[in-house]
């Protein structure tokens, strides 16, 4: 069966853009938002308000992550059905889907809910644990996206 190159191209672009989004948000946006004291002069944003802004950024990014998860499910299911089976690709795809849904359906809503409760809720051990888990999940998503992208590229036969 001949594969549609546009579907493959779209899949690779989606994986690469998602990986780029994860890296940009984690490595560039978050440090700038949370360390405004090193950038701004005469104006300081406290950690709580920086968290509110970052939470909204991640909330909006979670819509993209939902699209990513659905596309990965559809693409990998079609690839599996057509005989393109690979253990590394399968593991990476499952990890992408799992971490995407954990990020978008569990961590972001829970963090936003606790932020809505006020400053005291964000200073609790529960919030700290959820935040650390979300950071680990986000890093896992980045690694899984990279592995899936590279492995699918290796398996692509033109």
Wavefront OBJ file of the C-alpha trace (Angstrom):
o trace
v 0.000 0.000 0.000
v 1.394 3.380 -0.985
v 1.504 5.868 1.852
v 0.230 9.382 1.462
v 3.260 11.659 1.727
v 1.129 14.589 2.897
v -0.131 12.642 5.903
v 3.435 11.639 6.792
v 4.644 15.201 6.314
v 1.834 16.566 8.501
v 2.666 14.002 11.178
v 6.341 14.951 11.206
v 5.519 18.657 11.321
v 3.095 18.085 14.206
v 5.679 16.074 16.157
v 8.435 18.607 15.516
v 6.228 21.604 16.332
v 5.042 19.941 19.533
v 8.605 19.163 20.574
v 9.536 22.767 19.797
v 6.580 24.021 21.837
v 7.570 21.907 24.833
v 11.173 23.117 24.653
v 10.235 26.762 24.163
v 7.723 26.760 27.017
v 9.961 24.862 29.412
v 13.346 26.358 28.618
v 12.535 29.899 27.490
v 9.084 31.080 28.555
v 9.002 29.743 32.123
v 12.394 31.192 33.170
v 11.478 34.582 31.723
v 8.061 34.634 33.409
v 9.348 33.498 36.804
v 12.475 35.680 36.890
v 11.103 39.038 35.817
v 13.221 40.742 38.479
v 16.269 40.183 36.261
v 14.575 41.701 33.211
v 12.137 44.397 34.316
v 13.232 47.691 35.804
v 10.975 49.406 38.314
v 8.339 46.685 38.120
v 8.341 43.332 39.832
v 5.919 40.491 39.328
v 5.565 38.195 42.332
v 5.856 34.426 42.022
v 2.108 33.858 42.458
v 1.121 36.174 39.579
v 3.893 34.731 37.402
v 2.371 31.310 38.098
v -1.061 32.567 37.043
v 0.369 33.743 33.718
v 2.303 30.530 33.200
v -0.795 28.498 34.068
v -2.783 30.302 31.391
v -0.018 29.698 28.841
v -0.011 25.975 29.650
v -3.814 25.898 29.591
v -3.804 27.229 26.042
v -0.980 24.889 25.036
v -2.996 21.944 26.353
v -5.436 22.350 23.436
v -2.528 21.775 21.049
v -1.479 18.762 23.116
v -4.972 17.250 22.800
v -4.744 17.567 19.006
v -1.292 15.993 19.125
v -2.524 13.010 21.149
v -5.469 12.350 18.853
v -3.319 12.625 15.724
v -0.697 10.276 17.186
v -3.402 7.737 18.037
v -4.893 7.882 14.531
v -1.577 7.871 12.670
v -0.014 5.088 14.726
v -3.184 2.963 14.550
v -3.237 3.318 10.766
v 0.487 2.531 10.578
v 0.043 -0.507 12.788
v -2.872 -1.735 10.682
v -0.858 -1.318 7.486
v 1.961 -3.458 8.882
v 4.389 -0.790 10.010
v 5.020 -2.253 13.467
v 7.958 -1.289 15.627
v 8.394 -1.710 19.390
v 10.273 1.566 19.864
v 7.695 3.532 17.896
v 4.856 1.882 19.785
v 6.431 2.630 23.173
v 7.176 6.229 22.219
v 3.662 6.756 20.821
v 2.035 5.321 23.950
v 4.248 7.559 26.082
v 3.348 10.625 24.008
v -0.366 9.889 24.273
v -0.233 9.051 27.974
v 1.868 12.063 28.950
v -0.205 14.350 26.713
v -3.439 13.334 28.391
v -1.866 13.495 31.847
v -0.604 17.005 31.145
v -3.802 18.319 29.570
v -6.413 16.442 31.567
v -4.839 16.126 34.999
v -1.956 18.452 35.766
v -3.003 21.696 34.080
v -6.612 21.621 35.378
v -5.477 20.683 38.898
v -2.863 23.443 38.992
v -5.363 26.004 37.692
v -7.912 24.839 40.262
v -5.429 25.271 43.091
v -4.375 28.689 41.779
v -8.037 29.732 41.803
v -8.172 28.835 45.524
v -5.627 31.530 46.221
v -2.020 32.108 47.126
v -2.119 29.810 50.177
v -3.137 26.787 48.095
v -0.155 27.282 45.790
v 2.218 27.229 48.747
v 1.047 23.811 49.968
v 2.953 20.539 49.678
v 0.167 19.159 47.499
v 0.646 21.937 44.947
v 4.425 21.480 45.016
v 4.061 17.732 44.400
v 1.603 18.233 41.540
v 3.877 20.868 40.024
v 6.938 18.601 40.213
v 4.959 15.725 38.681
v 3.803 17.998 35.859
v 7.395 19.064 35.169
v 8.502 15.427 35.003
v 5.569 14.626 32.713
v 6.450 17.573 30.445
v 10.063 16.376 30.177
v 8.874 12.842 29.476
v 6.659 14.232 26.716
v 9.641 16.015 25.158
v 11.793 12.881 25.166
v 8.981 10.700 23.803
v 8.262 13.194 21.012
v 11.919 13.257 20.031
v 12.193 9.460 20.060
v 8.967 9.082 18.068
v 10.052 11.669 15.506
v 13.513 10.158 14.995
v 12.272 6.565 14.910
v 9.447 7.311 12.466
v 11.940 9.181 10.293
v 14.232 6.148 10.352
v 11.358 3.853 9.369
v 10.085 6.097 6.587
v 10.677 4.549 3.214
v 10.104 6.633 0.163
l 1 2 3 4 5 6 7 8 9 10 11 12 13 14 15 16 17 18 19 20 21 22 23 24 25 26 27 28 29 30 31 32 33 34 35 36 37 38 39 40 41 42 43 44 45 46 47 48 49 50 51 52 53 54 55 56 57 58 59 60 61 62 63 64 65 66 67 68 69 70 71 72 73 74 75 76 77 78 79 80 81 82 83 84 85 86 87 88 89 90 91 92 93 94 95 96 97 98 99 100 101 102 103 104 105 106 107 108 109 110 111 112 113 114 115 116 117 118 119 120 121 122 123 124 125 126 127 128 129 130 131 132 133 134 135 136 137 138 139 140 141 142 143 144 145 146 147 148 149 150 151 152 153 154 155 156 157 158
